[in-house]
Amino acid sequence: MIDAASFASQLVSAERSGLDRQYQIQQTLAQNKITAYQSLDTKVSAFDSILTTLADSKNLNATTTSLSQDGYFTASTSDGATAASYTVEVSKLAQAHRVGLDFASETWVAPTSGNLNIDLAGTSMDLDLSSLPAGATLVELRDAINSAADNPGVQAAIIRTGSNVKLVLNSEQTGAANTINMTLSGGSGTEYSELDTAITGRTQLTAAQDAEFKFSGIDIVSSTNKVADVVDNLTLELTQTNAGNPVTLTVNRDDDSISNNLQSLVDAYNGIIDEIKGTTLSDDDSYVALSGDATARTLSTQLRNAFFDLPSGTYLSDLGLEFDRYGKLSLDTSELSDALDADPTILDTMLLASDGLVTQLAEKIAPYSKSSGIFDDKVSTLNDEIERINDKTEQLNLRMESTYQRYLMQFTRMNELESQMQATSSLFSVSTTS
């Protein structure tokens, strides 16, 4: 007697082993390629992000500011600032007009008639006092001023001094032109007279004032302490006066920022090249995921060519860039600094022009980095291939199950025949003996 199930299983295993091995190899190869393409896609996306950063000229023309003394003003630059030195001497800071009206108590009751006009630099609001709620106090008057739709830019507040209270009006804008004026008209009564007295007797708490300063010896007047139009792409924020003690402001090219941005390009490019080499080349002729694959090598060639297809008369070495014998890119920051000293516009010319390096690299990388790009298509195709292999495996499983059942039935029948033969043989043996 034989073990029918075991024999059937062994025959099926032997019959399907070749296809199992073939499908497993195919699936492993496809999955390895997917992993390789996805890794490359990650590197390409990082490279594309760097190119986007560099395409913004402010990142290649970065400047920084320094002051001979701190505390009097701050300075910041934007794209296009010119390296230079200036002196700044602040004699006056811009101030917002601030006036106070005296009242005996904040429970003072507002008049029920009349019109309160508040003017700021020629723009005014009119508050109809009859519109205030019955029994309105100084608090409701304050709130009505602040919430008025035609408020010209005045904020009211109540200040408690201990002996009385003040209704303080403050201009939201600094500058000598932004003066607060108040008039009361058209009413009568005790409360009306009290409000009129407070208005006519108001005190100036802070004068409306322009900022005044000397910029490299030139007198400058500004309605605000933030001054952005004296020199292109330079903004000053005045914070304290320093009359007689001028501060030197120096705008320098930010070599560290520029070098770091270019180094990020170098690192991202080398990352792509290392990834391509690691997935397409083997030192010992062993298998690598993209061995023989033209897509990755085409990308490598296109990117490298862009580094040599520069604007006429320019070379990589002009920026301190060079390739070594292994195809890796490097940056010499000293040479870059020297190049910028000699020609401050060299980065715009070599990198950002229509035929510049960044522009060309962005064009070369676009088919790979875009949504549903080349690598995405490759991965999609490979996933489809894995699905087909899975379908084949499922079909094989069904076919082999049928084969197993057939073998099992055959071996079971053989066992049954053998049992019958043994029974018949026993009968003959008994008959002969008797």
DRENLO-289965 format. One record per residue (C-alpha): y, z negated, x; residue in three letters; residue number from 0. Coordinates in pm, whole numbers, plus 50000, padded with zeros to 5 digits. Last residue first. Layout:
! DRENLO-289965
c2,c3,c1,rest,nr
Y,Z,X,ala,NUM
...
! end
This chain:
! DRENLO-289965
c2,c3,c1,rest,nr
47252,49792,49275,ser,433
47431,49842,49604,thr,432
47513,50203,49528,thr,431
47667,50119,49192,ser,430
47882,49841,49337,val,429
48020,50070,49610,ser,428
48091,50346,49363,phe,427
48289,50106,49145,leu,426
48485,49977,49445,ser,425
48577,50332,49543,ser,424
48713,50392,49193,thr,423
48934,50081,49218,ala,422
49059,50184,49564,gln,421
49137,50531,49435,met,420
49330,50387,49141,gln,419
49530,50159,49370,ser,418
49608,50449,49601,glu,417
49720,50656,49306,leu,416
49954,50375,49195,glu,415
50091,50336,49546,asn,414
50152,50710,49564,met,413
50329,50695,49228,arg,412
50556,50420,49363,thr,411
50623,50633,49667,phe,410
50723,50929,49451,gln,409
50934,50721,49212,met,408
51116,50555,49501,leu,407
51175,50891,49664,tyr,406
51328,51029,49342,arg,405
51534,50714,49288,gln,404
51665,50736,49643,tyr,403
51755,51102,49598,thr,402
51954,51020,49283,ser,401
52133,50741,49468,glu,400
52191,50983,49755,met,399
52366,51229,49525,arg,398
52587,50962,49372,leu,397
52678,50819,49713,asn,396
52742,51170,49848,leu,395
52981,51238,49560,gln,394
53163,50914,49637,glu,393
53182,51005,50005,thr,392
53315,51349,49920,lys,391
53581,51193,49698,asp,390
53674,50950,49976,asn,389
53702,51243,50217,ile,388
53928,51423,49969,arg,387
54145,51113,49935,glu,386
54166,51087,50314,ile,385
54285,51448,50326,glu,384
54550,51377,50063,asp,383
54667,51086,50277,asn,382
54683,51325,50571,leu,381
54900,51569,50378,thr,380
55136,51289,50272,ser,379
55158,51162,50629,val,378
55248,51508,50754,lys,377
55507,51554,50480,asp,376
55666,51220,50570,asp,375
55670,51327,50935,phe,374
55852,51650,50848,ile,373
56105,51491,50615,gly,372
56055,51362,50262,ser,371
56379,51164,50300,ser,370
56559,51286,50610,lys,369
56466,51167,50958,ser,368
56247,51457,51073,tyr,367
56448,51755,50948,pro,366
56770,51570,51052,ala,365
56671,51503,51415,ile,364
56791,51834,51556,lys,363
57117,51836,51358,glu,362
57197,51476,51453,ala,361
57120,51557,51816,leu,360
57364,51848,51802,gln,359
57650,51642,51661,thr,358
57587,51355,51901,val,357
57584,51595,52197,leu,356
57899,51789,52114,gly,355
57911,52144,51976,asp,354
58122,52045,51674,ser,353
58298,51790,51896,ala,352
58179,51429,51882,leu,351
57983,51382,52204,leu,350
58132,51580,52490,met,349
58489,51624,52370,thr,348
58532,51293,52187,asp,347
58366,51112,52476,leu,346
58590,51286,52731,ile,345
58914,51189,52557,thr,344
59011,50911,52801,pro,343
58979,51155,53095,asp,342
58989,51018,53451,ala,341
58963,50654,53350,asp,340
58696,50745,53096,leu,339
58492,50919,53368,ala,338
58528,50621,53600,asp,337
58402,50390,53325,ser,336
58103,50617,53262,leu,335
58025,50629,53633,glu,334
58025,50250,53644,ser,333
57810,50233,53330,thr,332
57532,50444,53484,asp,331
57318,50540,53186,leu,330
56948,50635,53191,ser,329
56724,50889,53017,leu,328
56348,50910,53069,lys,327
56187,51249,53129,gly,326
55941,51120,53386,tyr,325
56131,51279,53674,arg,324
56443,51086,53579,asp,323
56703,51211,53335,phe,322
57076,51146,53382,glu,321
57379,51004,53206,leu,320
57690,50876,53388,gly,319
57920,51050,53142,leu,318
58006,51349,53363,asp,317
57644,51339,53479,ser,316
57540,51486,53147,leu,315
57743,51798,53220,tyr,314
58055,51964,53083,thr,313
58200,52309,53149,gly,312
58115,52451,52809,ser,311
58022,52193,52549,pro,310
57668,52061,52600,leu,309
57332,52234,52558,asp,308
57165,52018,52821,phe,307
57118,51704,52617,phe,306
57027,51916,52315,ala,305
56732,52061,52507,asn,304
56579,51713,52536,arg,303
56596,51660,52161,leu,302
56438,51995,52078,gln,301
56160,51953,52335,thr,300
56063,51607,52212,ser,299
56068,51723,51849,leu,298
55843,52015,51936,thr,297
55608,51777,52116,arg,296
55577,51564,51803,ala,295
55499,51861,51581,thr,294
55264,52044,51818,ala,293
54962,51815,51784,asp,292
54711,51870,52066,gly,291
54639,51500,52096,ser,290
54817,51325,51813,leu,289
54601,51012,51787,ala,288
54491,50988,52148,val,287
54134,51049,52269,tyr,286
54051,51000,52635,ser,285
54152,51253,52901,asp,284
54213,50970,53150,asp,283
54594,50964,53154,asp,282
54620,51046,52785,ser,281
54904,51237,52620,leu,280
54997,51296,52255,thr,279
55036,50950,52100,thr,278
55170,50757,52396,gly,277
55386,51045,52511,lys,276
55547,51078,52169,ile,275
55609,50704,52145,glu,274
55760,50690,52494,asp,273
55987,50985,52409,ile,272
56102,50827,52084,ile,271
56179,50494,52252,gly,270
56359,50676,52533,asn,269
56593,50828,52275,tyr,268
56657,50492,52110,ala,267
56726,50326,52445,asp,266
56968,50598,52557,val,265
57154,50593,52225,leu,264
57176,50213,52239,ser,263
57310,50248,52592,gln,262
57590,50466,52457,leu,261
57694,50198,52209,asn,260
57663,49925,52471,asn,259
57875,50124,52715,ser,258
58152,50172,52458,ile,257
58149,49804,52363,ser,256
58152,49691,52725,asp,255
58424,49940,52821,asp,254
58664,49813,52556,asp,253
58972,50013,52652,arg,252
59255,49770,52694,asn,251
59553,49676,52480,val,250
59765,49415,52655,thr,249
60009,49186,52477,leu,248
60250,48993,52699,thr,247
60415,48695,52533,val,246
60791,48646,52546,pro,245
60922,48289,52586,asn,244
61291,48292,52496,gly,243
61211,48286,52125,ala,242
60845,48197,52072,asn,241
60816,48165,51696,thr,240
60479,48100,51532,gln,239
60214,48286,51329,thr,238
60288,48659,51349,leu,237
59991,48883,51265,glu,236
60017,49204,51466,leu,235
59834,49529,51391,thr,234
59788,49819,51634,leu,233
59655,50160,51526,asn,232
59990,50335,51566,asp,231
60268,50114,51704,val,230
60527,49935,51491,val,229
60348,50007,51165,asp,228
60097,49727,51118,ala,227
60300,49409,51097,val,226
60150,49110,50920,lys,225
60424,48848,50911,asn,224
60581,49027,50617,thr,223
60929,49161,50534,ser,222
60953,49305,50884,ser,221
61246,49342,51124,val,220
61197,49473,51479,ile,219
61440,49457,51770,asp,218
61315,49659,52069,ile,217
61270,49473,52400,gly,216
60897,49539,52431,ser,215
60864,49437,52067,phe,214
61138,49190,51982,lys,213
61093,48984,51671,phe,212
61237,48916,51328,glu,211
61031,48826,51024,ala,210
61225,48852,50702,asp,209
61338,48549,50504,gln,208
61353,48415,50151,ala,207
61470,48059,50205,ala,206
61239,47766,50141,thr,205
61316,47467,49920,leu,204
61623,47612,49754,gln,203
61747,47364,49498,thr,202
61795,47424,49128,arg,201
62114,47291,48971,gly,200
62178,47595,48750,thr,199
61814,47599,48640,ile,198
61781,47223,48586,ala,197
62106,47217,48388,thr,196
61986,47507,48170,asp,195
61659,47323,48106,leu,194
61844,47009,48002,glu,193
62081,47210,47781,ser,192
61788,47376,47602,tyr,191
61620,47039,47558,glu,190
61936,46902,47394,thr,189
61990,47192,47157,gly,188
62075,47559,47181,ser,187
61931,47896,47274,gly,186
62027,48255,47353,gly,185
62027,48249,47732,ser,184
61868,48107,48046,leu,183
61891,48271,48387,thr,182
61669,48255,48697,met,181
61680,48434,49033,asn,180
61397,48443,49290,ile,179
61460,48634,49613,thr,178
61209,48886,49745,asn,177
61453,49094,49949,ala,176
61453,48847,50239,ala,175
61079,48880,50290,gly,174
60758,48712,50178,thr,173
60572,48801,49860,gln,172
60406,48565,49612,glu,171
60744,48410,49540,ser,170
60723,48038,49466,asn,169
60869,47854,49169,leu,168
60856,47475,49181,val,167
60895,47267,48864,leu,166
60985,46936,49017,lys,165
60894,46589,48901,val,164
61081,46260,48918,asn,163
61090,45935,49114,ser,162
60744,45965,49268,gly,161
60787,46322,49392,thr,160
60540,46490,49155,arg,159
60520,46865,49217,ile,158
60449,47100,48926,ile,157
60367,47461,49010,ala,156
60497,47804,48915,ala,155
60388,48130,49078,gln,154
60617,48431,49091,val,153
60506,48790,49129,gly,152
60699,48988,48870,pro,151
60535,48812,48570,asn,150
60529,49080,48299,asp,149
60195,48973,48148,ala,148
60301,48608,48152,ala,147
60018,48379,48264,ser,146
60203,48196,48540,asn,145
60523,48150,48340,ile,144
60338,48029,48030,ala,143
60134,47784,48238,asp,142
60445,47627,48389,arg,141
60610,47597,48048,leu,140
60291,47442,47908,glu,139
60292,47179,48186,val,138
60665,47111,48144,leu,137
60592,47012,47787,thr,136
60534,47209,47469,ala,135
60593,47005,47152,gly,134
60515,47302,46929,ala,133
60344,47578,47123,pro,132
60565,47814,47327,leu,131
60666,48139,47157,ser,130
61011,48002,47078,ser,129
61077,47994,47452,leu,128
61068,48373,47471,asp,127
60985,48433,47838,leu,126
61143,48738,47994,asp,125
61012,48877,48322,met,124
61198,49049,48601,ser,123
61179,49306,48876,thr,122
61494,49343,49085,gly,121
61370,49152,49390,ala,120
61220,48877,49176,leu,119
61388,48798,48844,asp,118
61300,48519,48603,ile,117
61458,48535,48256,asn,116
61410,48243,48015,leu,115
61504,48327,47656,asn,114
61621,48080,47394,gly,113
61469,47860,47129,ser,112
61211,47584,47099,thr,111
61330,47392,47403,pro,110
61067,47235,47631,ala,109
60966,46871,47599,val,108
60970,46660,47915,trp,107
60621,46516,47959,thr,106
60633,46626,48322,glu,105
60903,46367,48371,ser,104
61266,46338,48471,ala,103
61296,46705,48558,phe,102
61429,46876,48872,asp,101
61394,47252,48932,leu,100
61267,47364,49273,gly,99
61300,47697,49456,val,98
61074,47882,49700,arg,97
61142,48221,49857,his,96
60854,48345,50073,ala,95
60902,48338,50449,gln,94
60879,48593,50730,ala,93
60877,48428,51071,leu,92
61183,48430,51293,lys,91
61251,48465,51667,ser,90
60919,48619,51777,val,89
60908,48764,52130,glu,88
60639,49026,52196,val,87
60592,49210,52525,thr,86
60379,49525,52545,tyr,85
60098,49665,52759,ser,84
59907,49989,52701,ala,83
59570,50138,52606,ala,82
59625,50357,52303,thr,81
59471,50271,51967,ala,80
59282,50563,51813,gly,79
59042,50371,51589,asp,78
59176,50025,51508,ser,77
59337,49745,51706,thr,76
59394,49376,51649,ser,75
59665,49135,51757,ala,74
59724,48768,51688,thr,73
60055,48589,51704,phe,72
60224,48284,51852,tyr,71
59925,48065,51934,gly,70
59783,48222,52248,asp,69
59960,48308,52571,gln,68
59918,48607,52805,ser,67
59747,48787,52519,leu,66
59444,49017,52526,ser,65
59344,49306,52304,thr,64
59029,49517,52283,thr,63
58971,49885,52237,thr,62
58683,50092,52106,ala,61
58699,50466,52143,asn,60
58329,50542,52114,leu,59
58270,50313,51817,asn,58
58600,50418,51661,lys,57
58475,50778,51669,ser,56
58226,50721,51388,asp,55
57957,50970,51493,ala,54
57828,50699,51727,leu,53
57714,50483,51437,thr,52
57546,50775,51261,thr,51
57375,50869,51587,leu,50
57242,50513,51621,ile,49
57100,50527,51269,ser,48
56930,50858,51349,asp,47
56766,50701,51653,phe,46
56639,50409,51446,ala,45
56503,50651,51185,ser,44
56332,50855,51459,val,43
56165,50545,51601,lys,42
56035,50446,51256,thr,41
55915,50803,51194,asp,40
55728,50795,51523,leu,39
55545,50481,51412,ser,38
55469,50642,51078,gln,37
55340,50954,51252,tyr,36
55113,50751,51479,ala,35
54976,50538,51195,thr,34
54909,50848,50986,ile,33
54739,51014,51282,lys,32
54514,50713,51329,asn,31
54430,50722,50958,gln,30
54335,51090,50977,ala,29
54116,51038,51283,leu,28
53948,50737,51124,thr,27
53883,50929,50802,gln,26
53733,51226,50984,gln,25
53516,51001,51199,ile,24
53394,50809,50894,gln,23
53322,51133,50707,tyr,22
53116,51274,50994,gln,21
52926,50950,51049,arg,20
52840,50924,50681,asp,19
52744,51293,50678,leu,18
52499,51248,50966,gly,17
52358,50923,50831,ser,16
52286,51066,50486,arg,15
51926,51182,50533,glu,14
51824,50898,50763,ala,13
51963,50639,50525,ser,12
51793,50812,50229,val,11
51457,50812,50410,leu,10
51495,50446,50505,gln,9
51586,50347,50147,ser,8
51285,50528,50001,ala,7
51052,50364,50254,phe,6
51196,50020,50181,ser,5
51177,50064,49803,ala,4
50817,50194,49818,ala,3
50685,49917,50042,asp,2
50348,50079,50120,ile,1
50000,50000,50000,met,0
! end
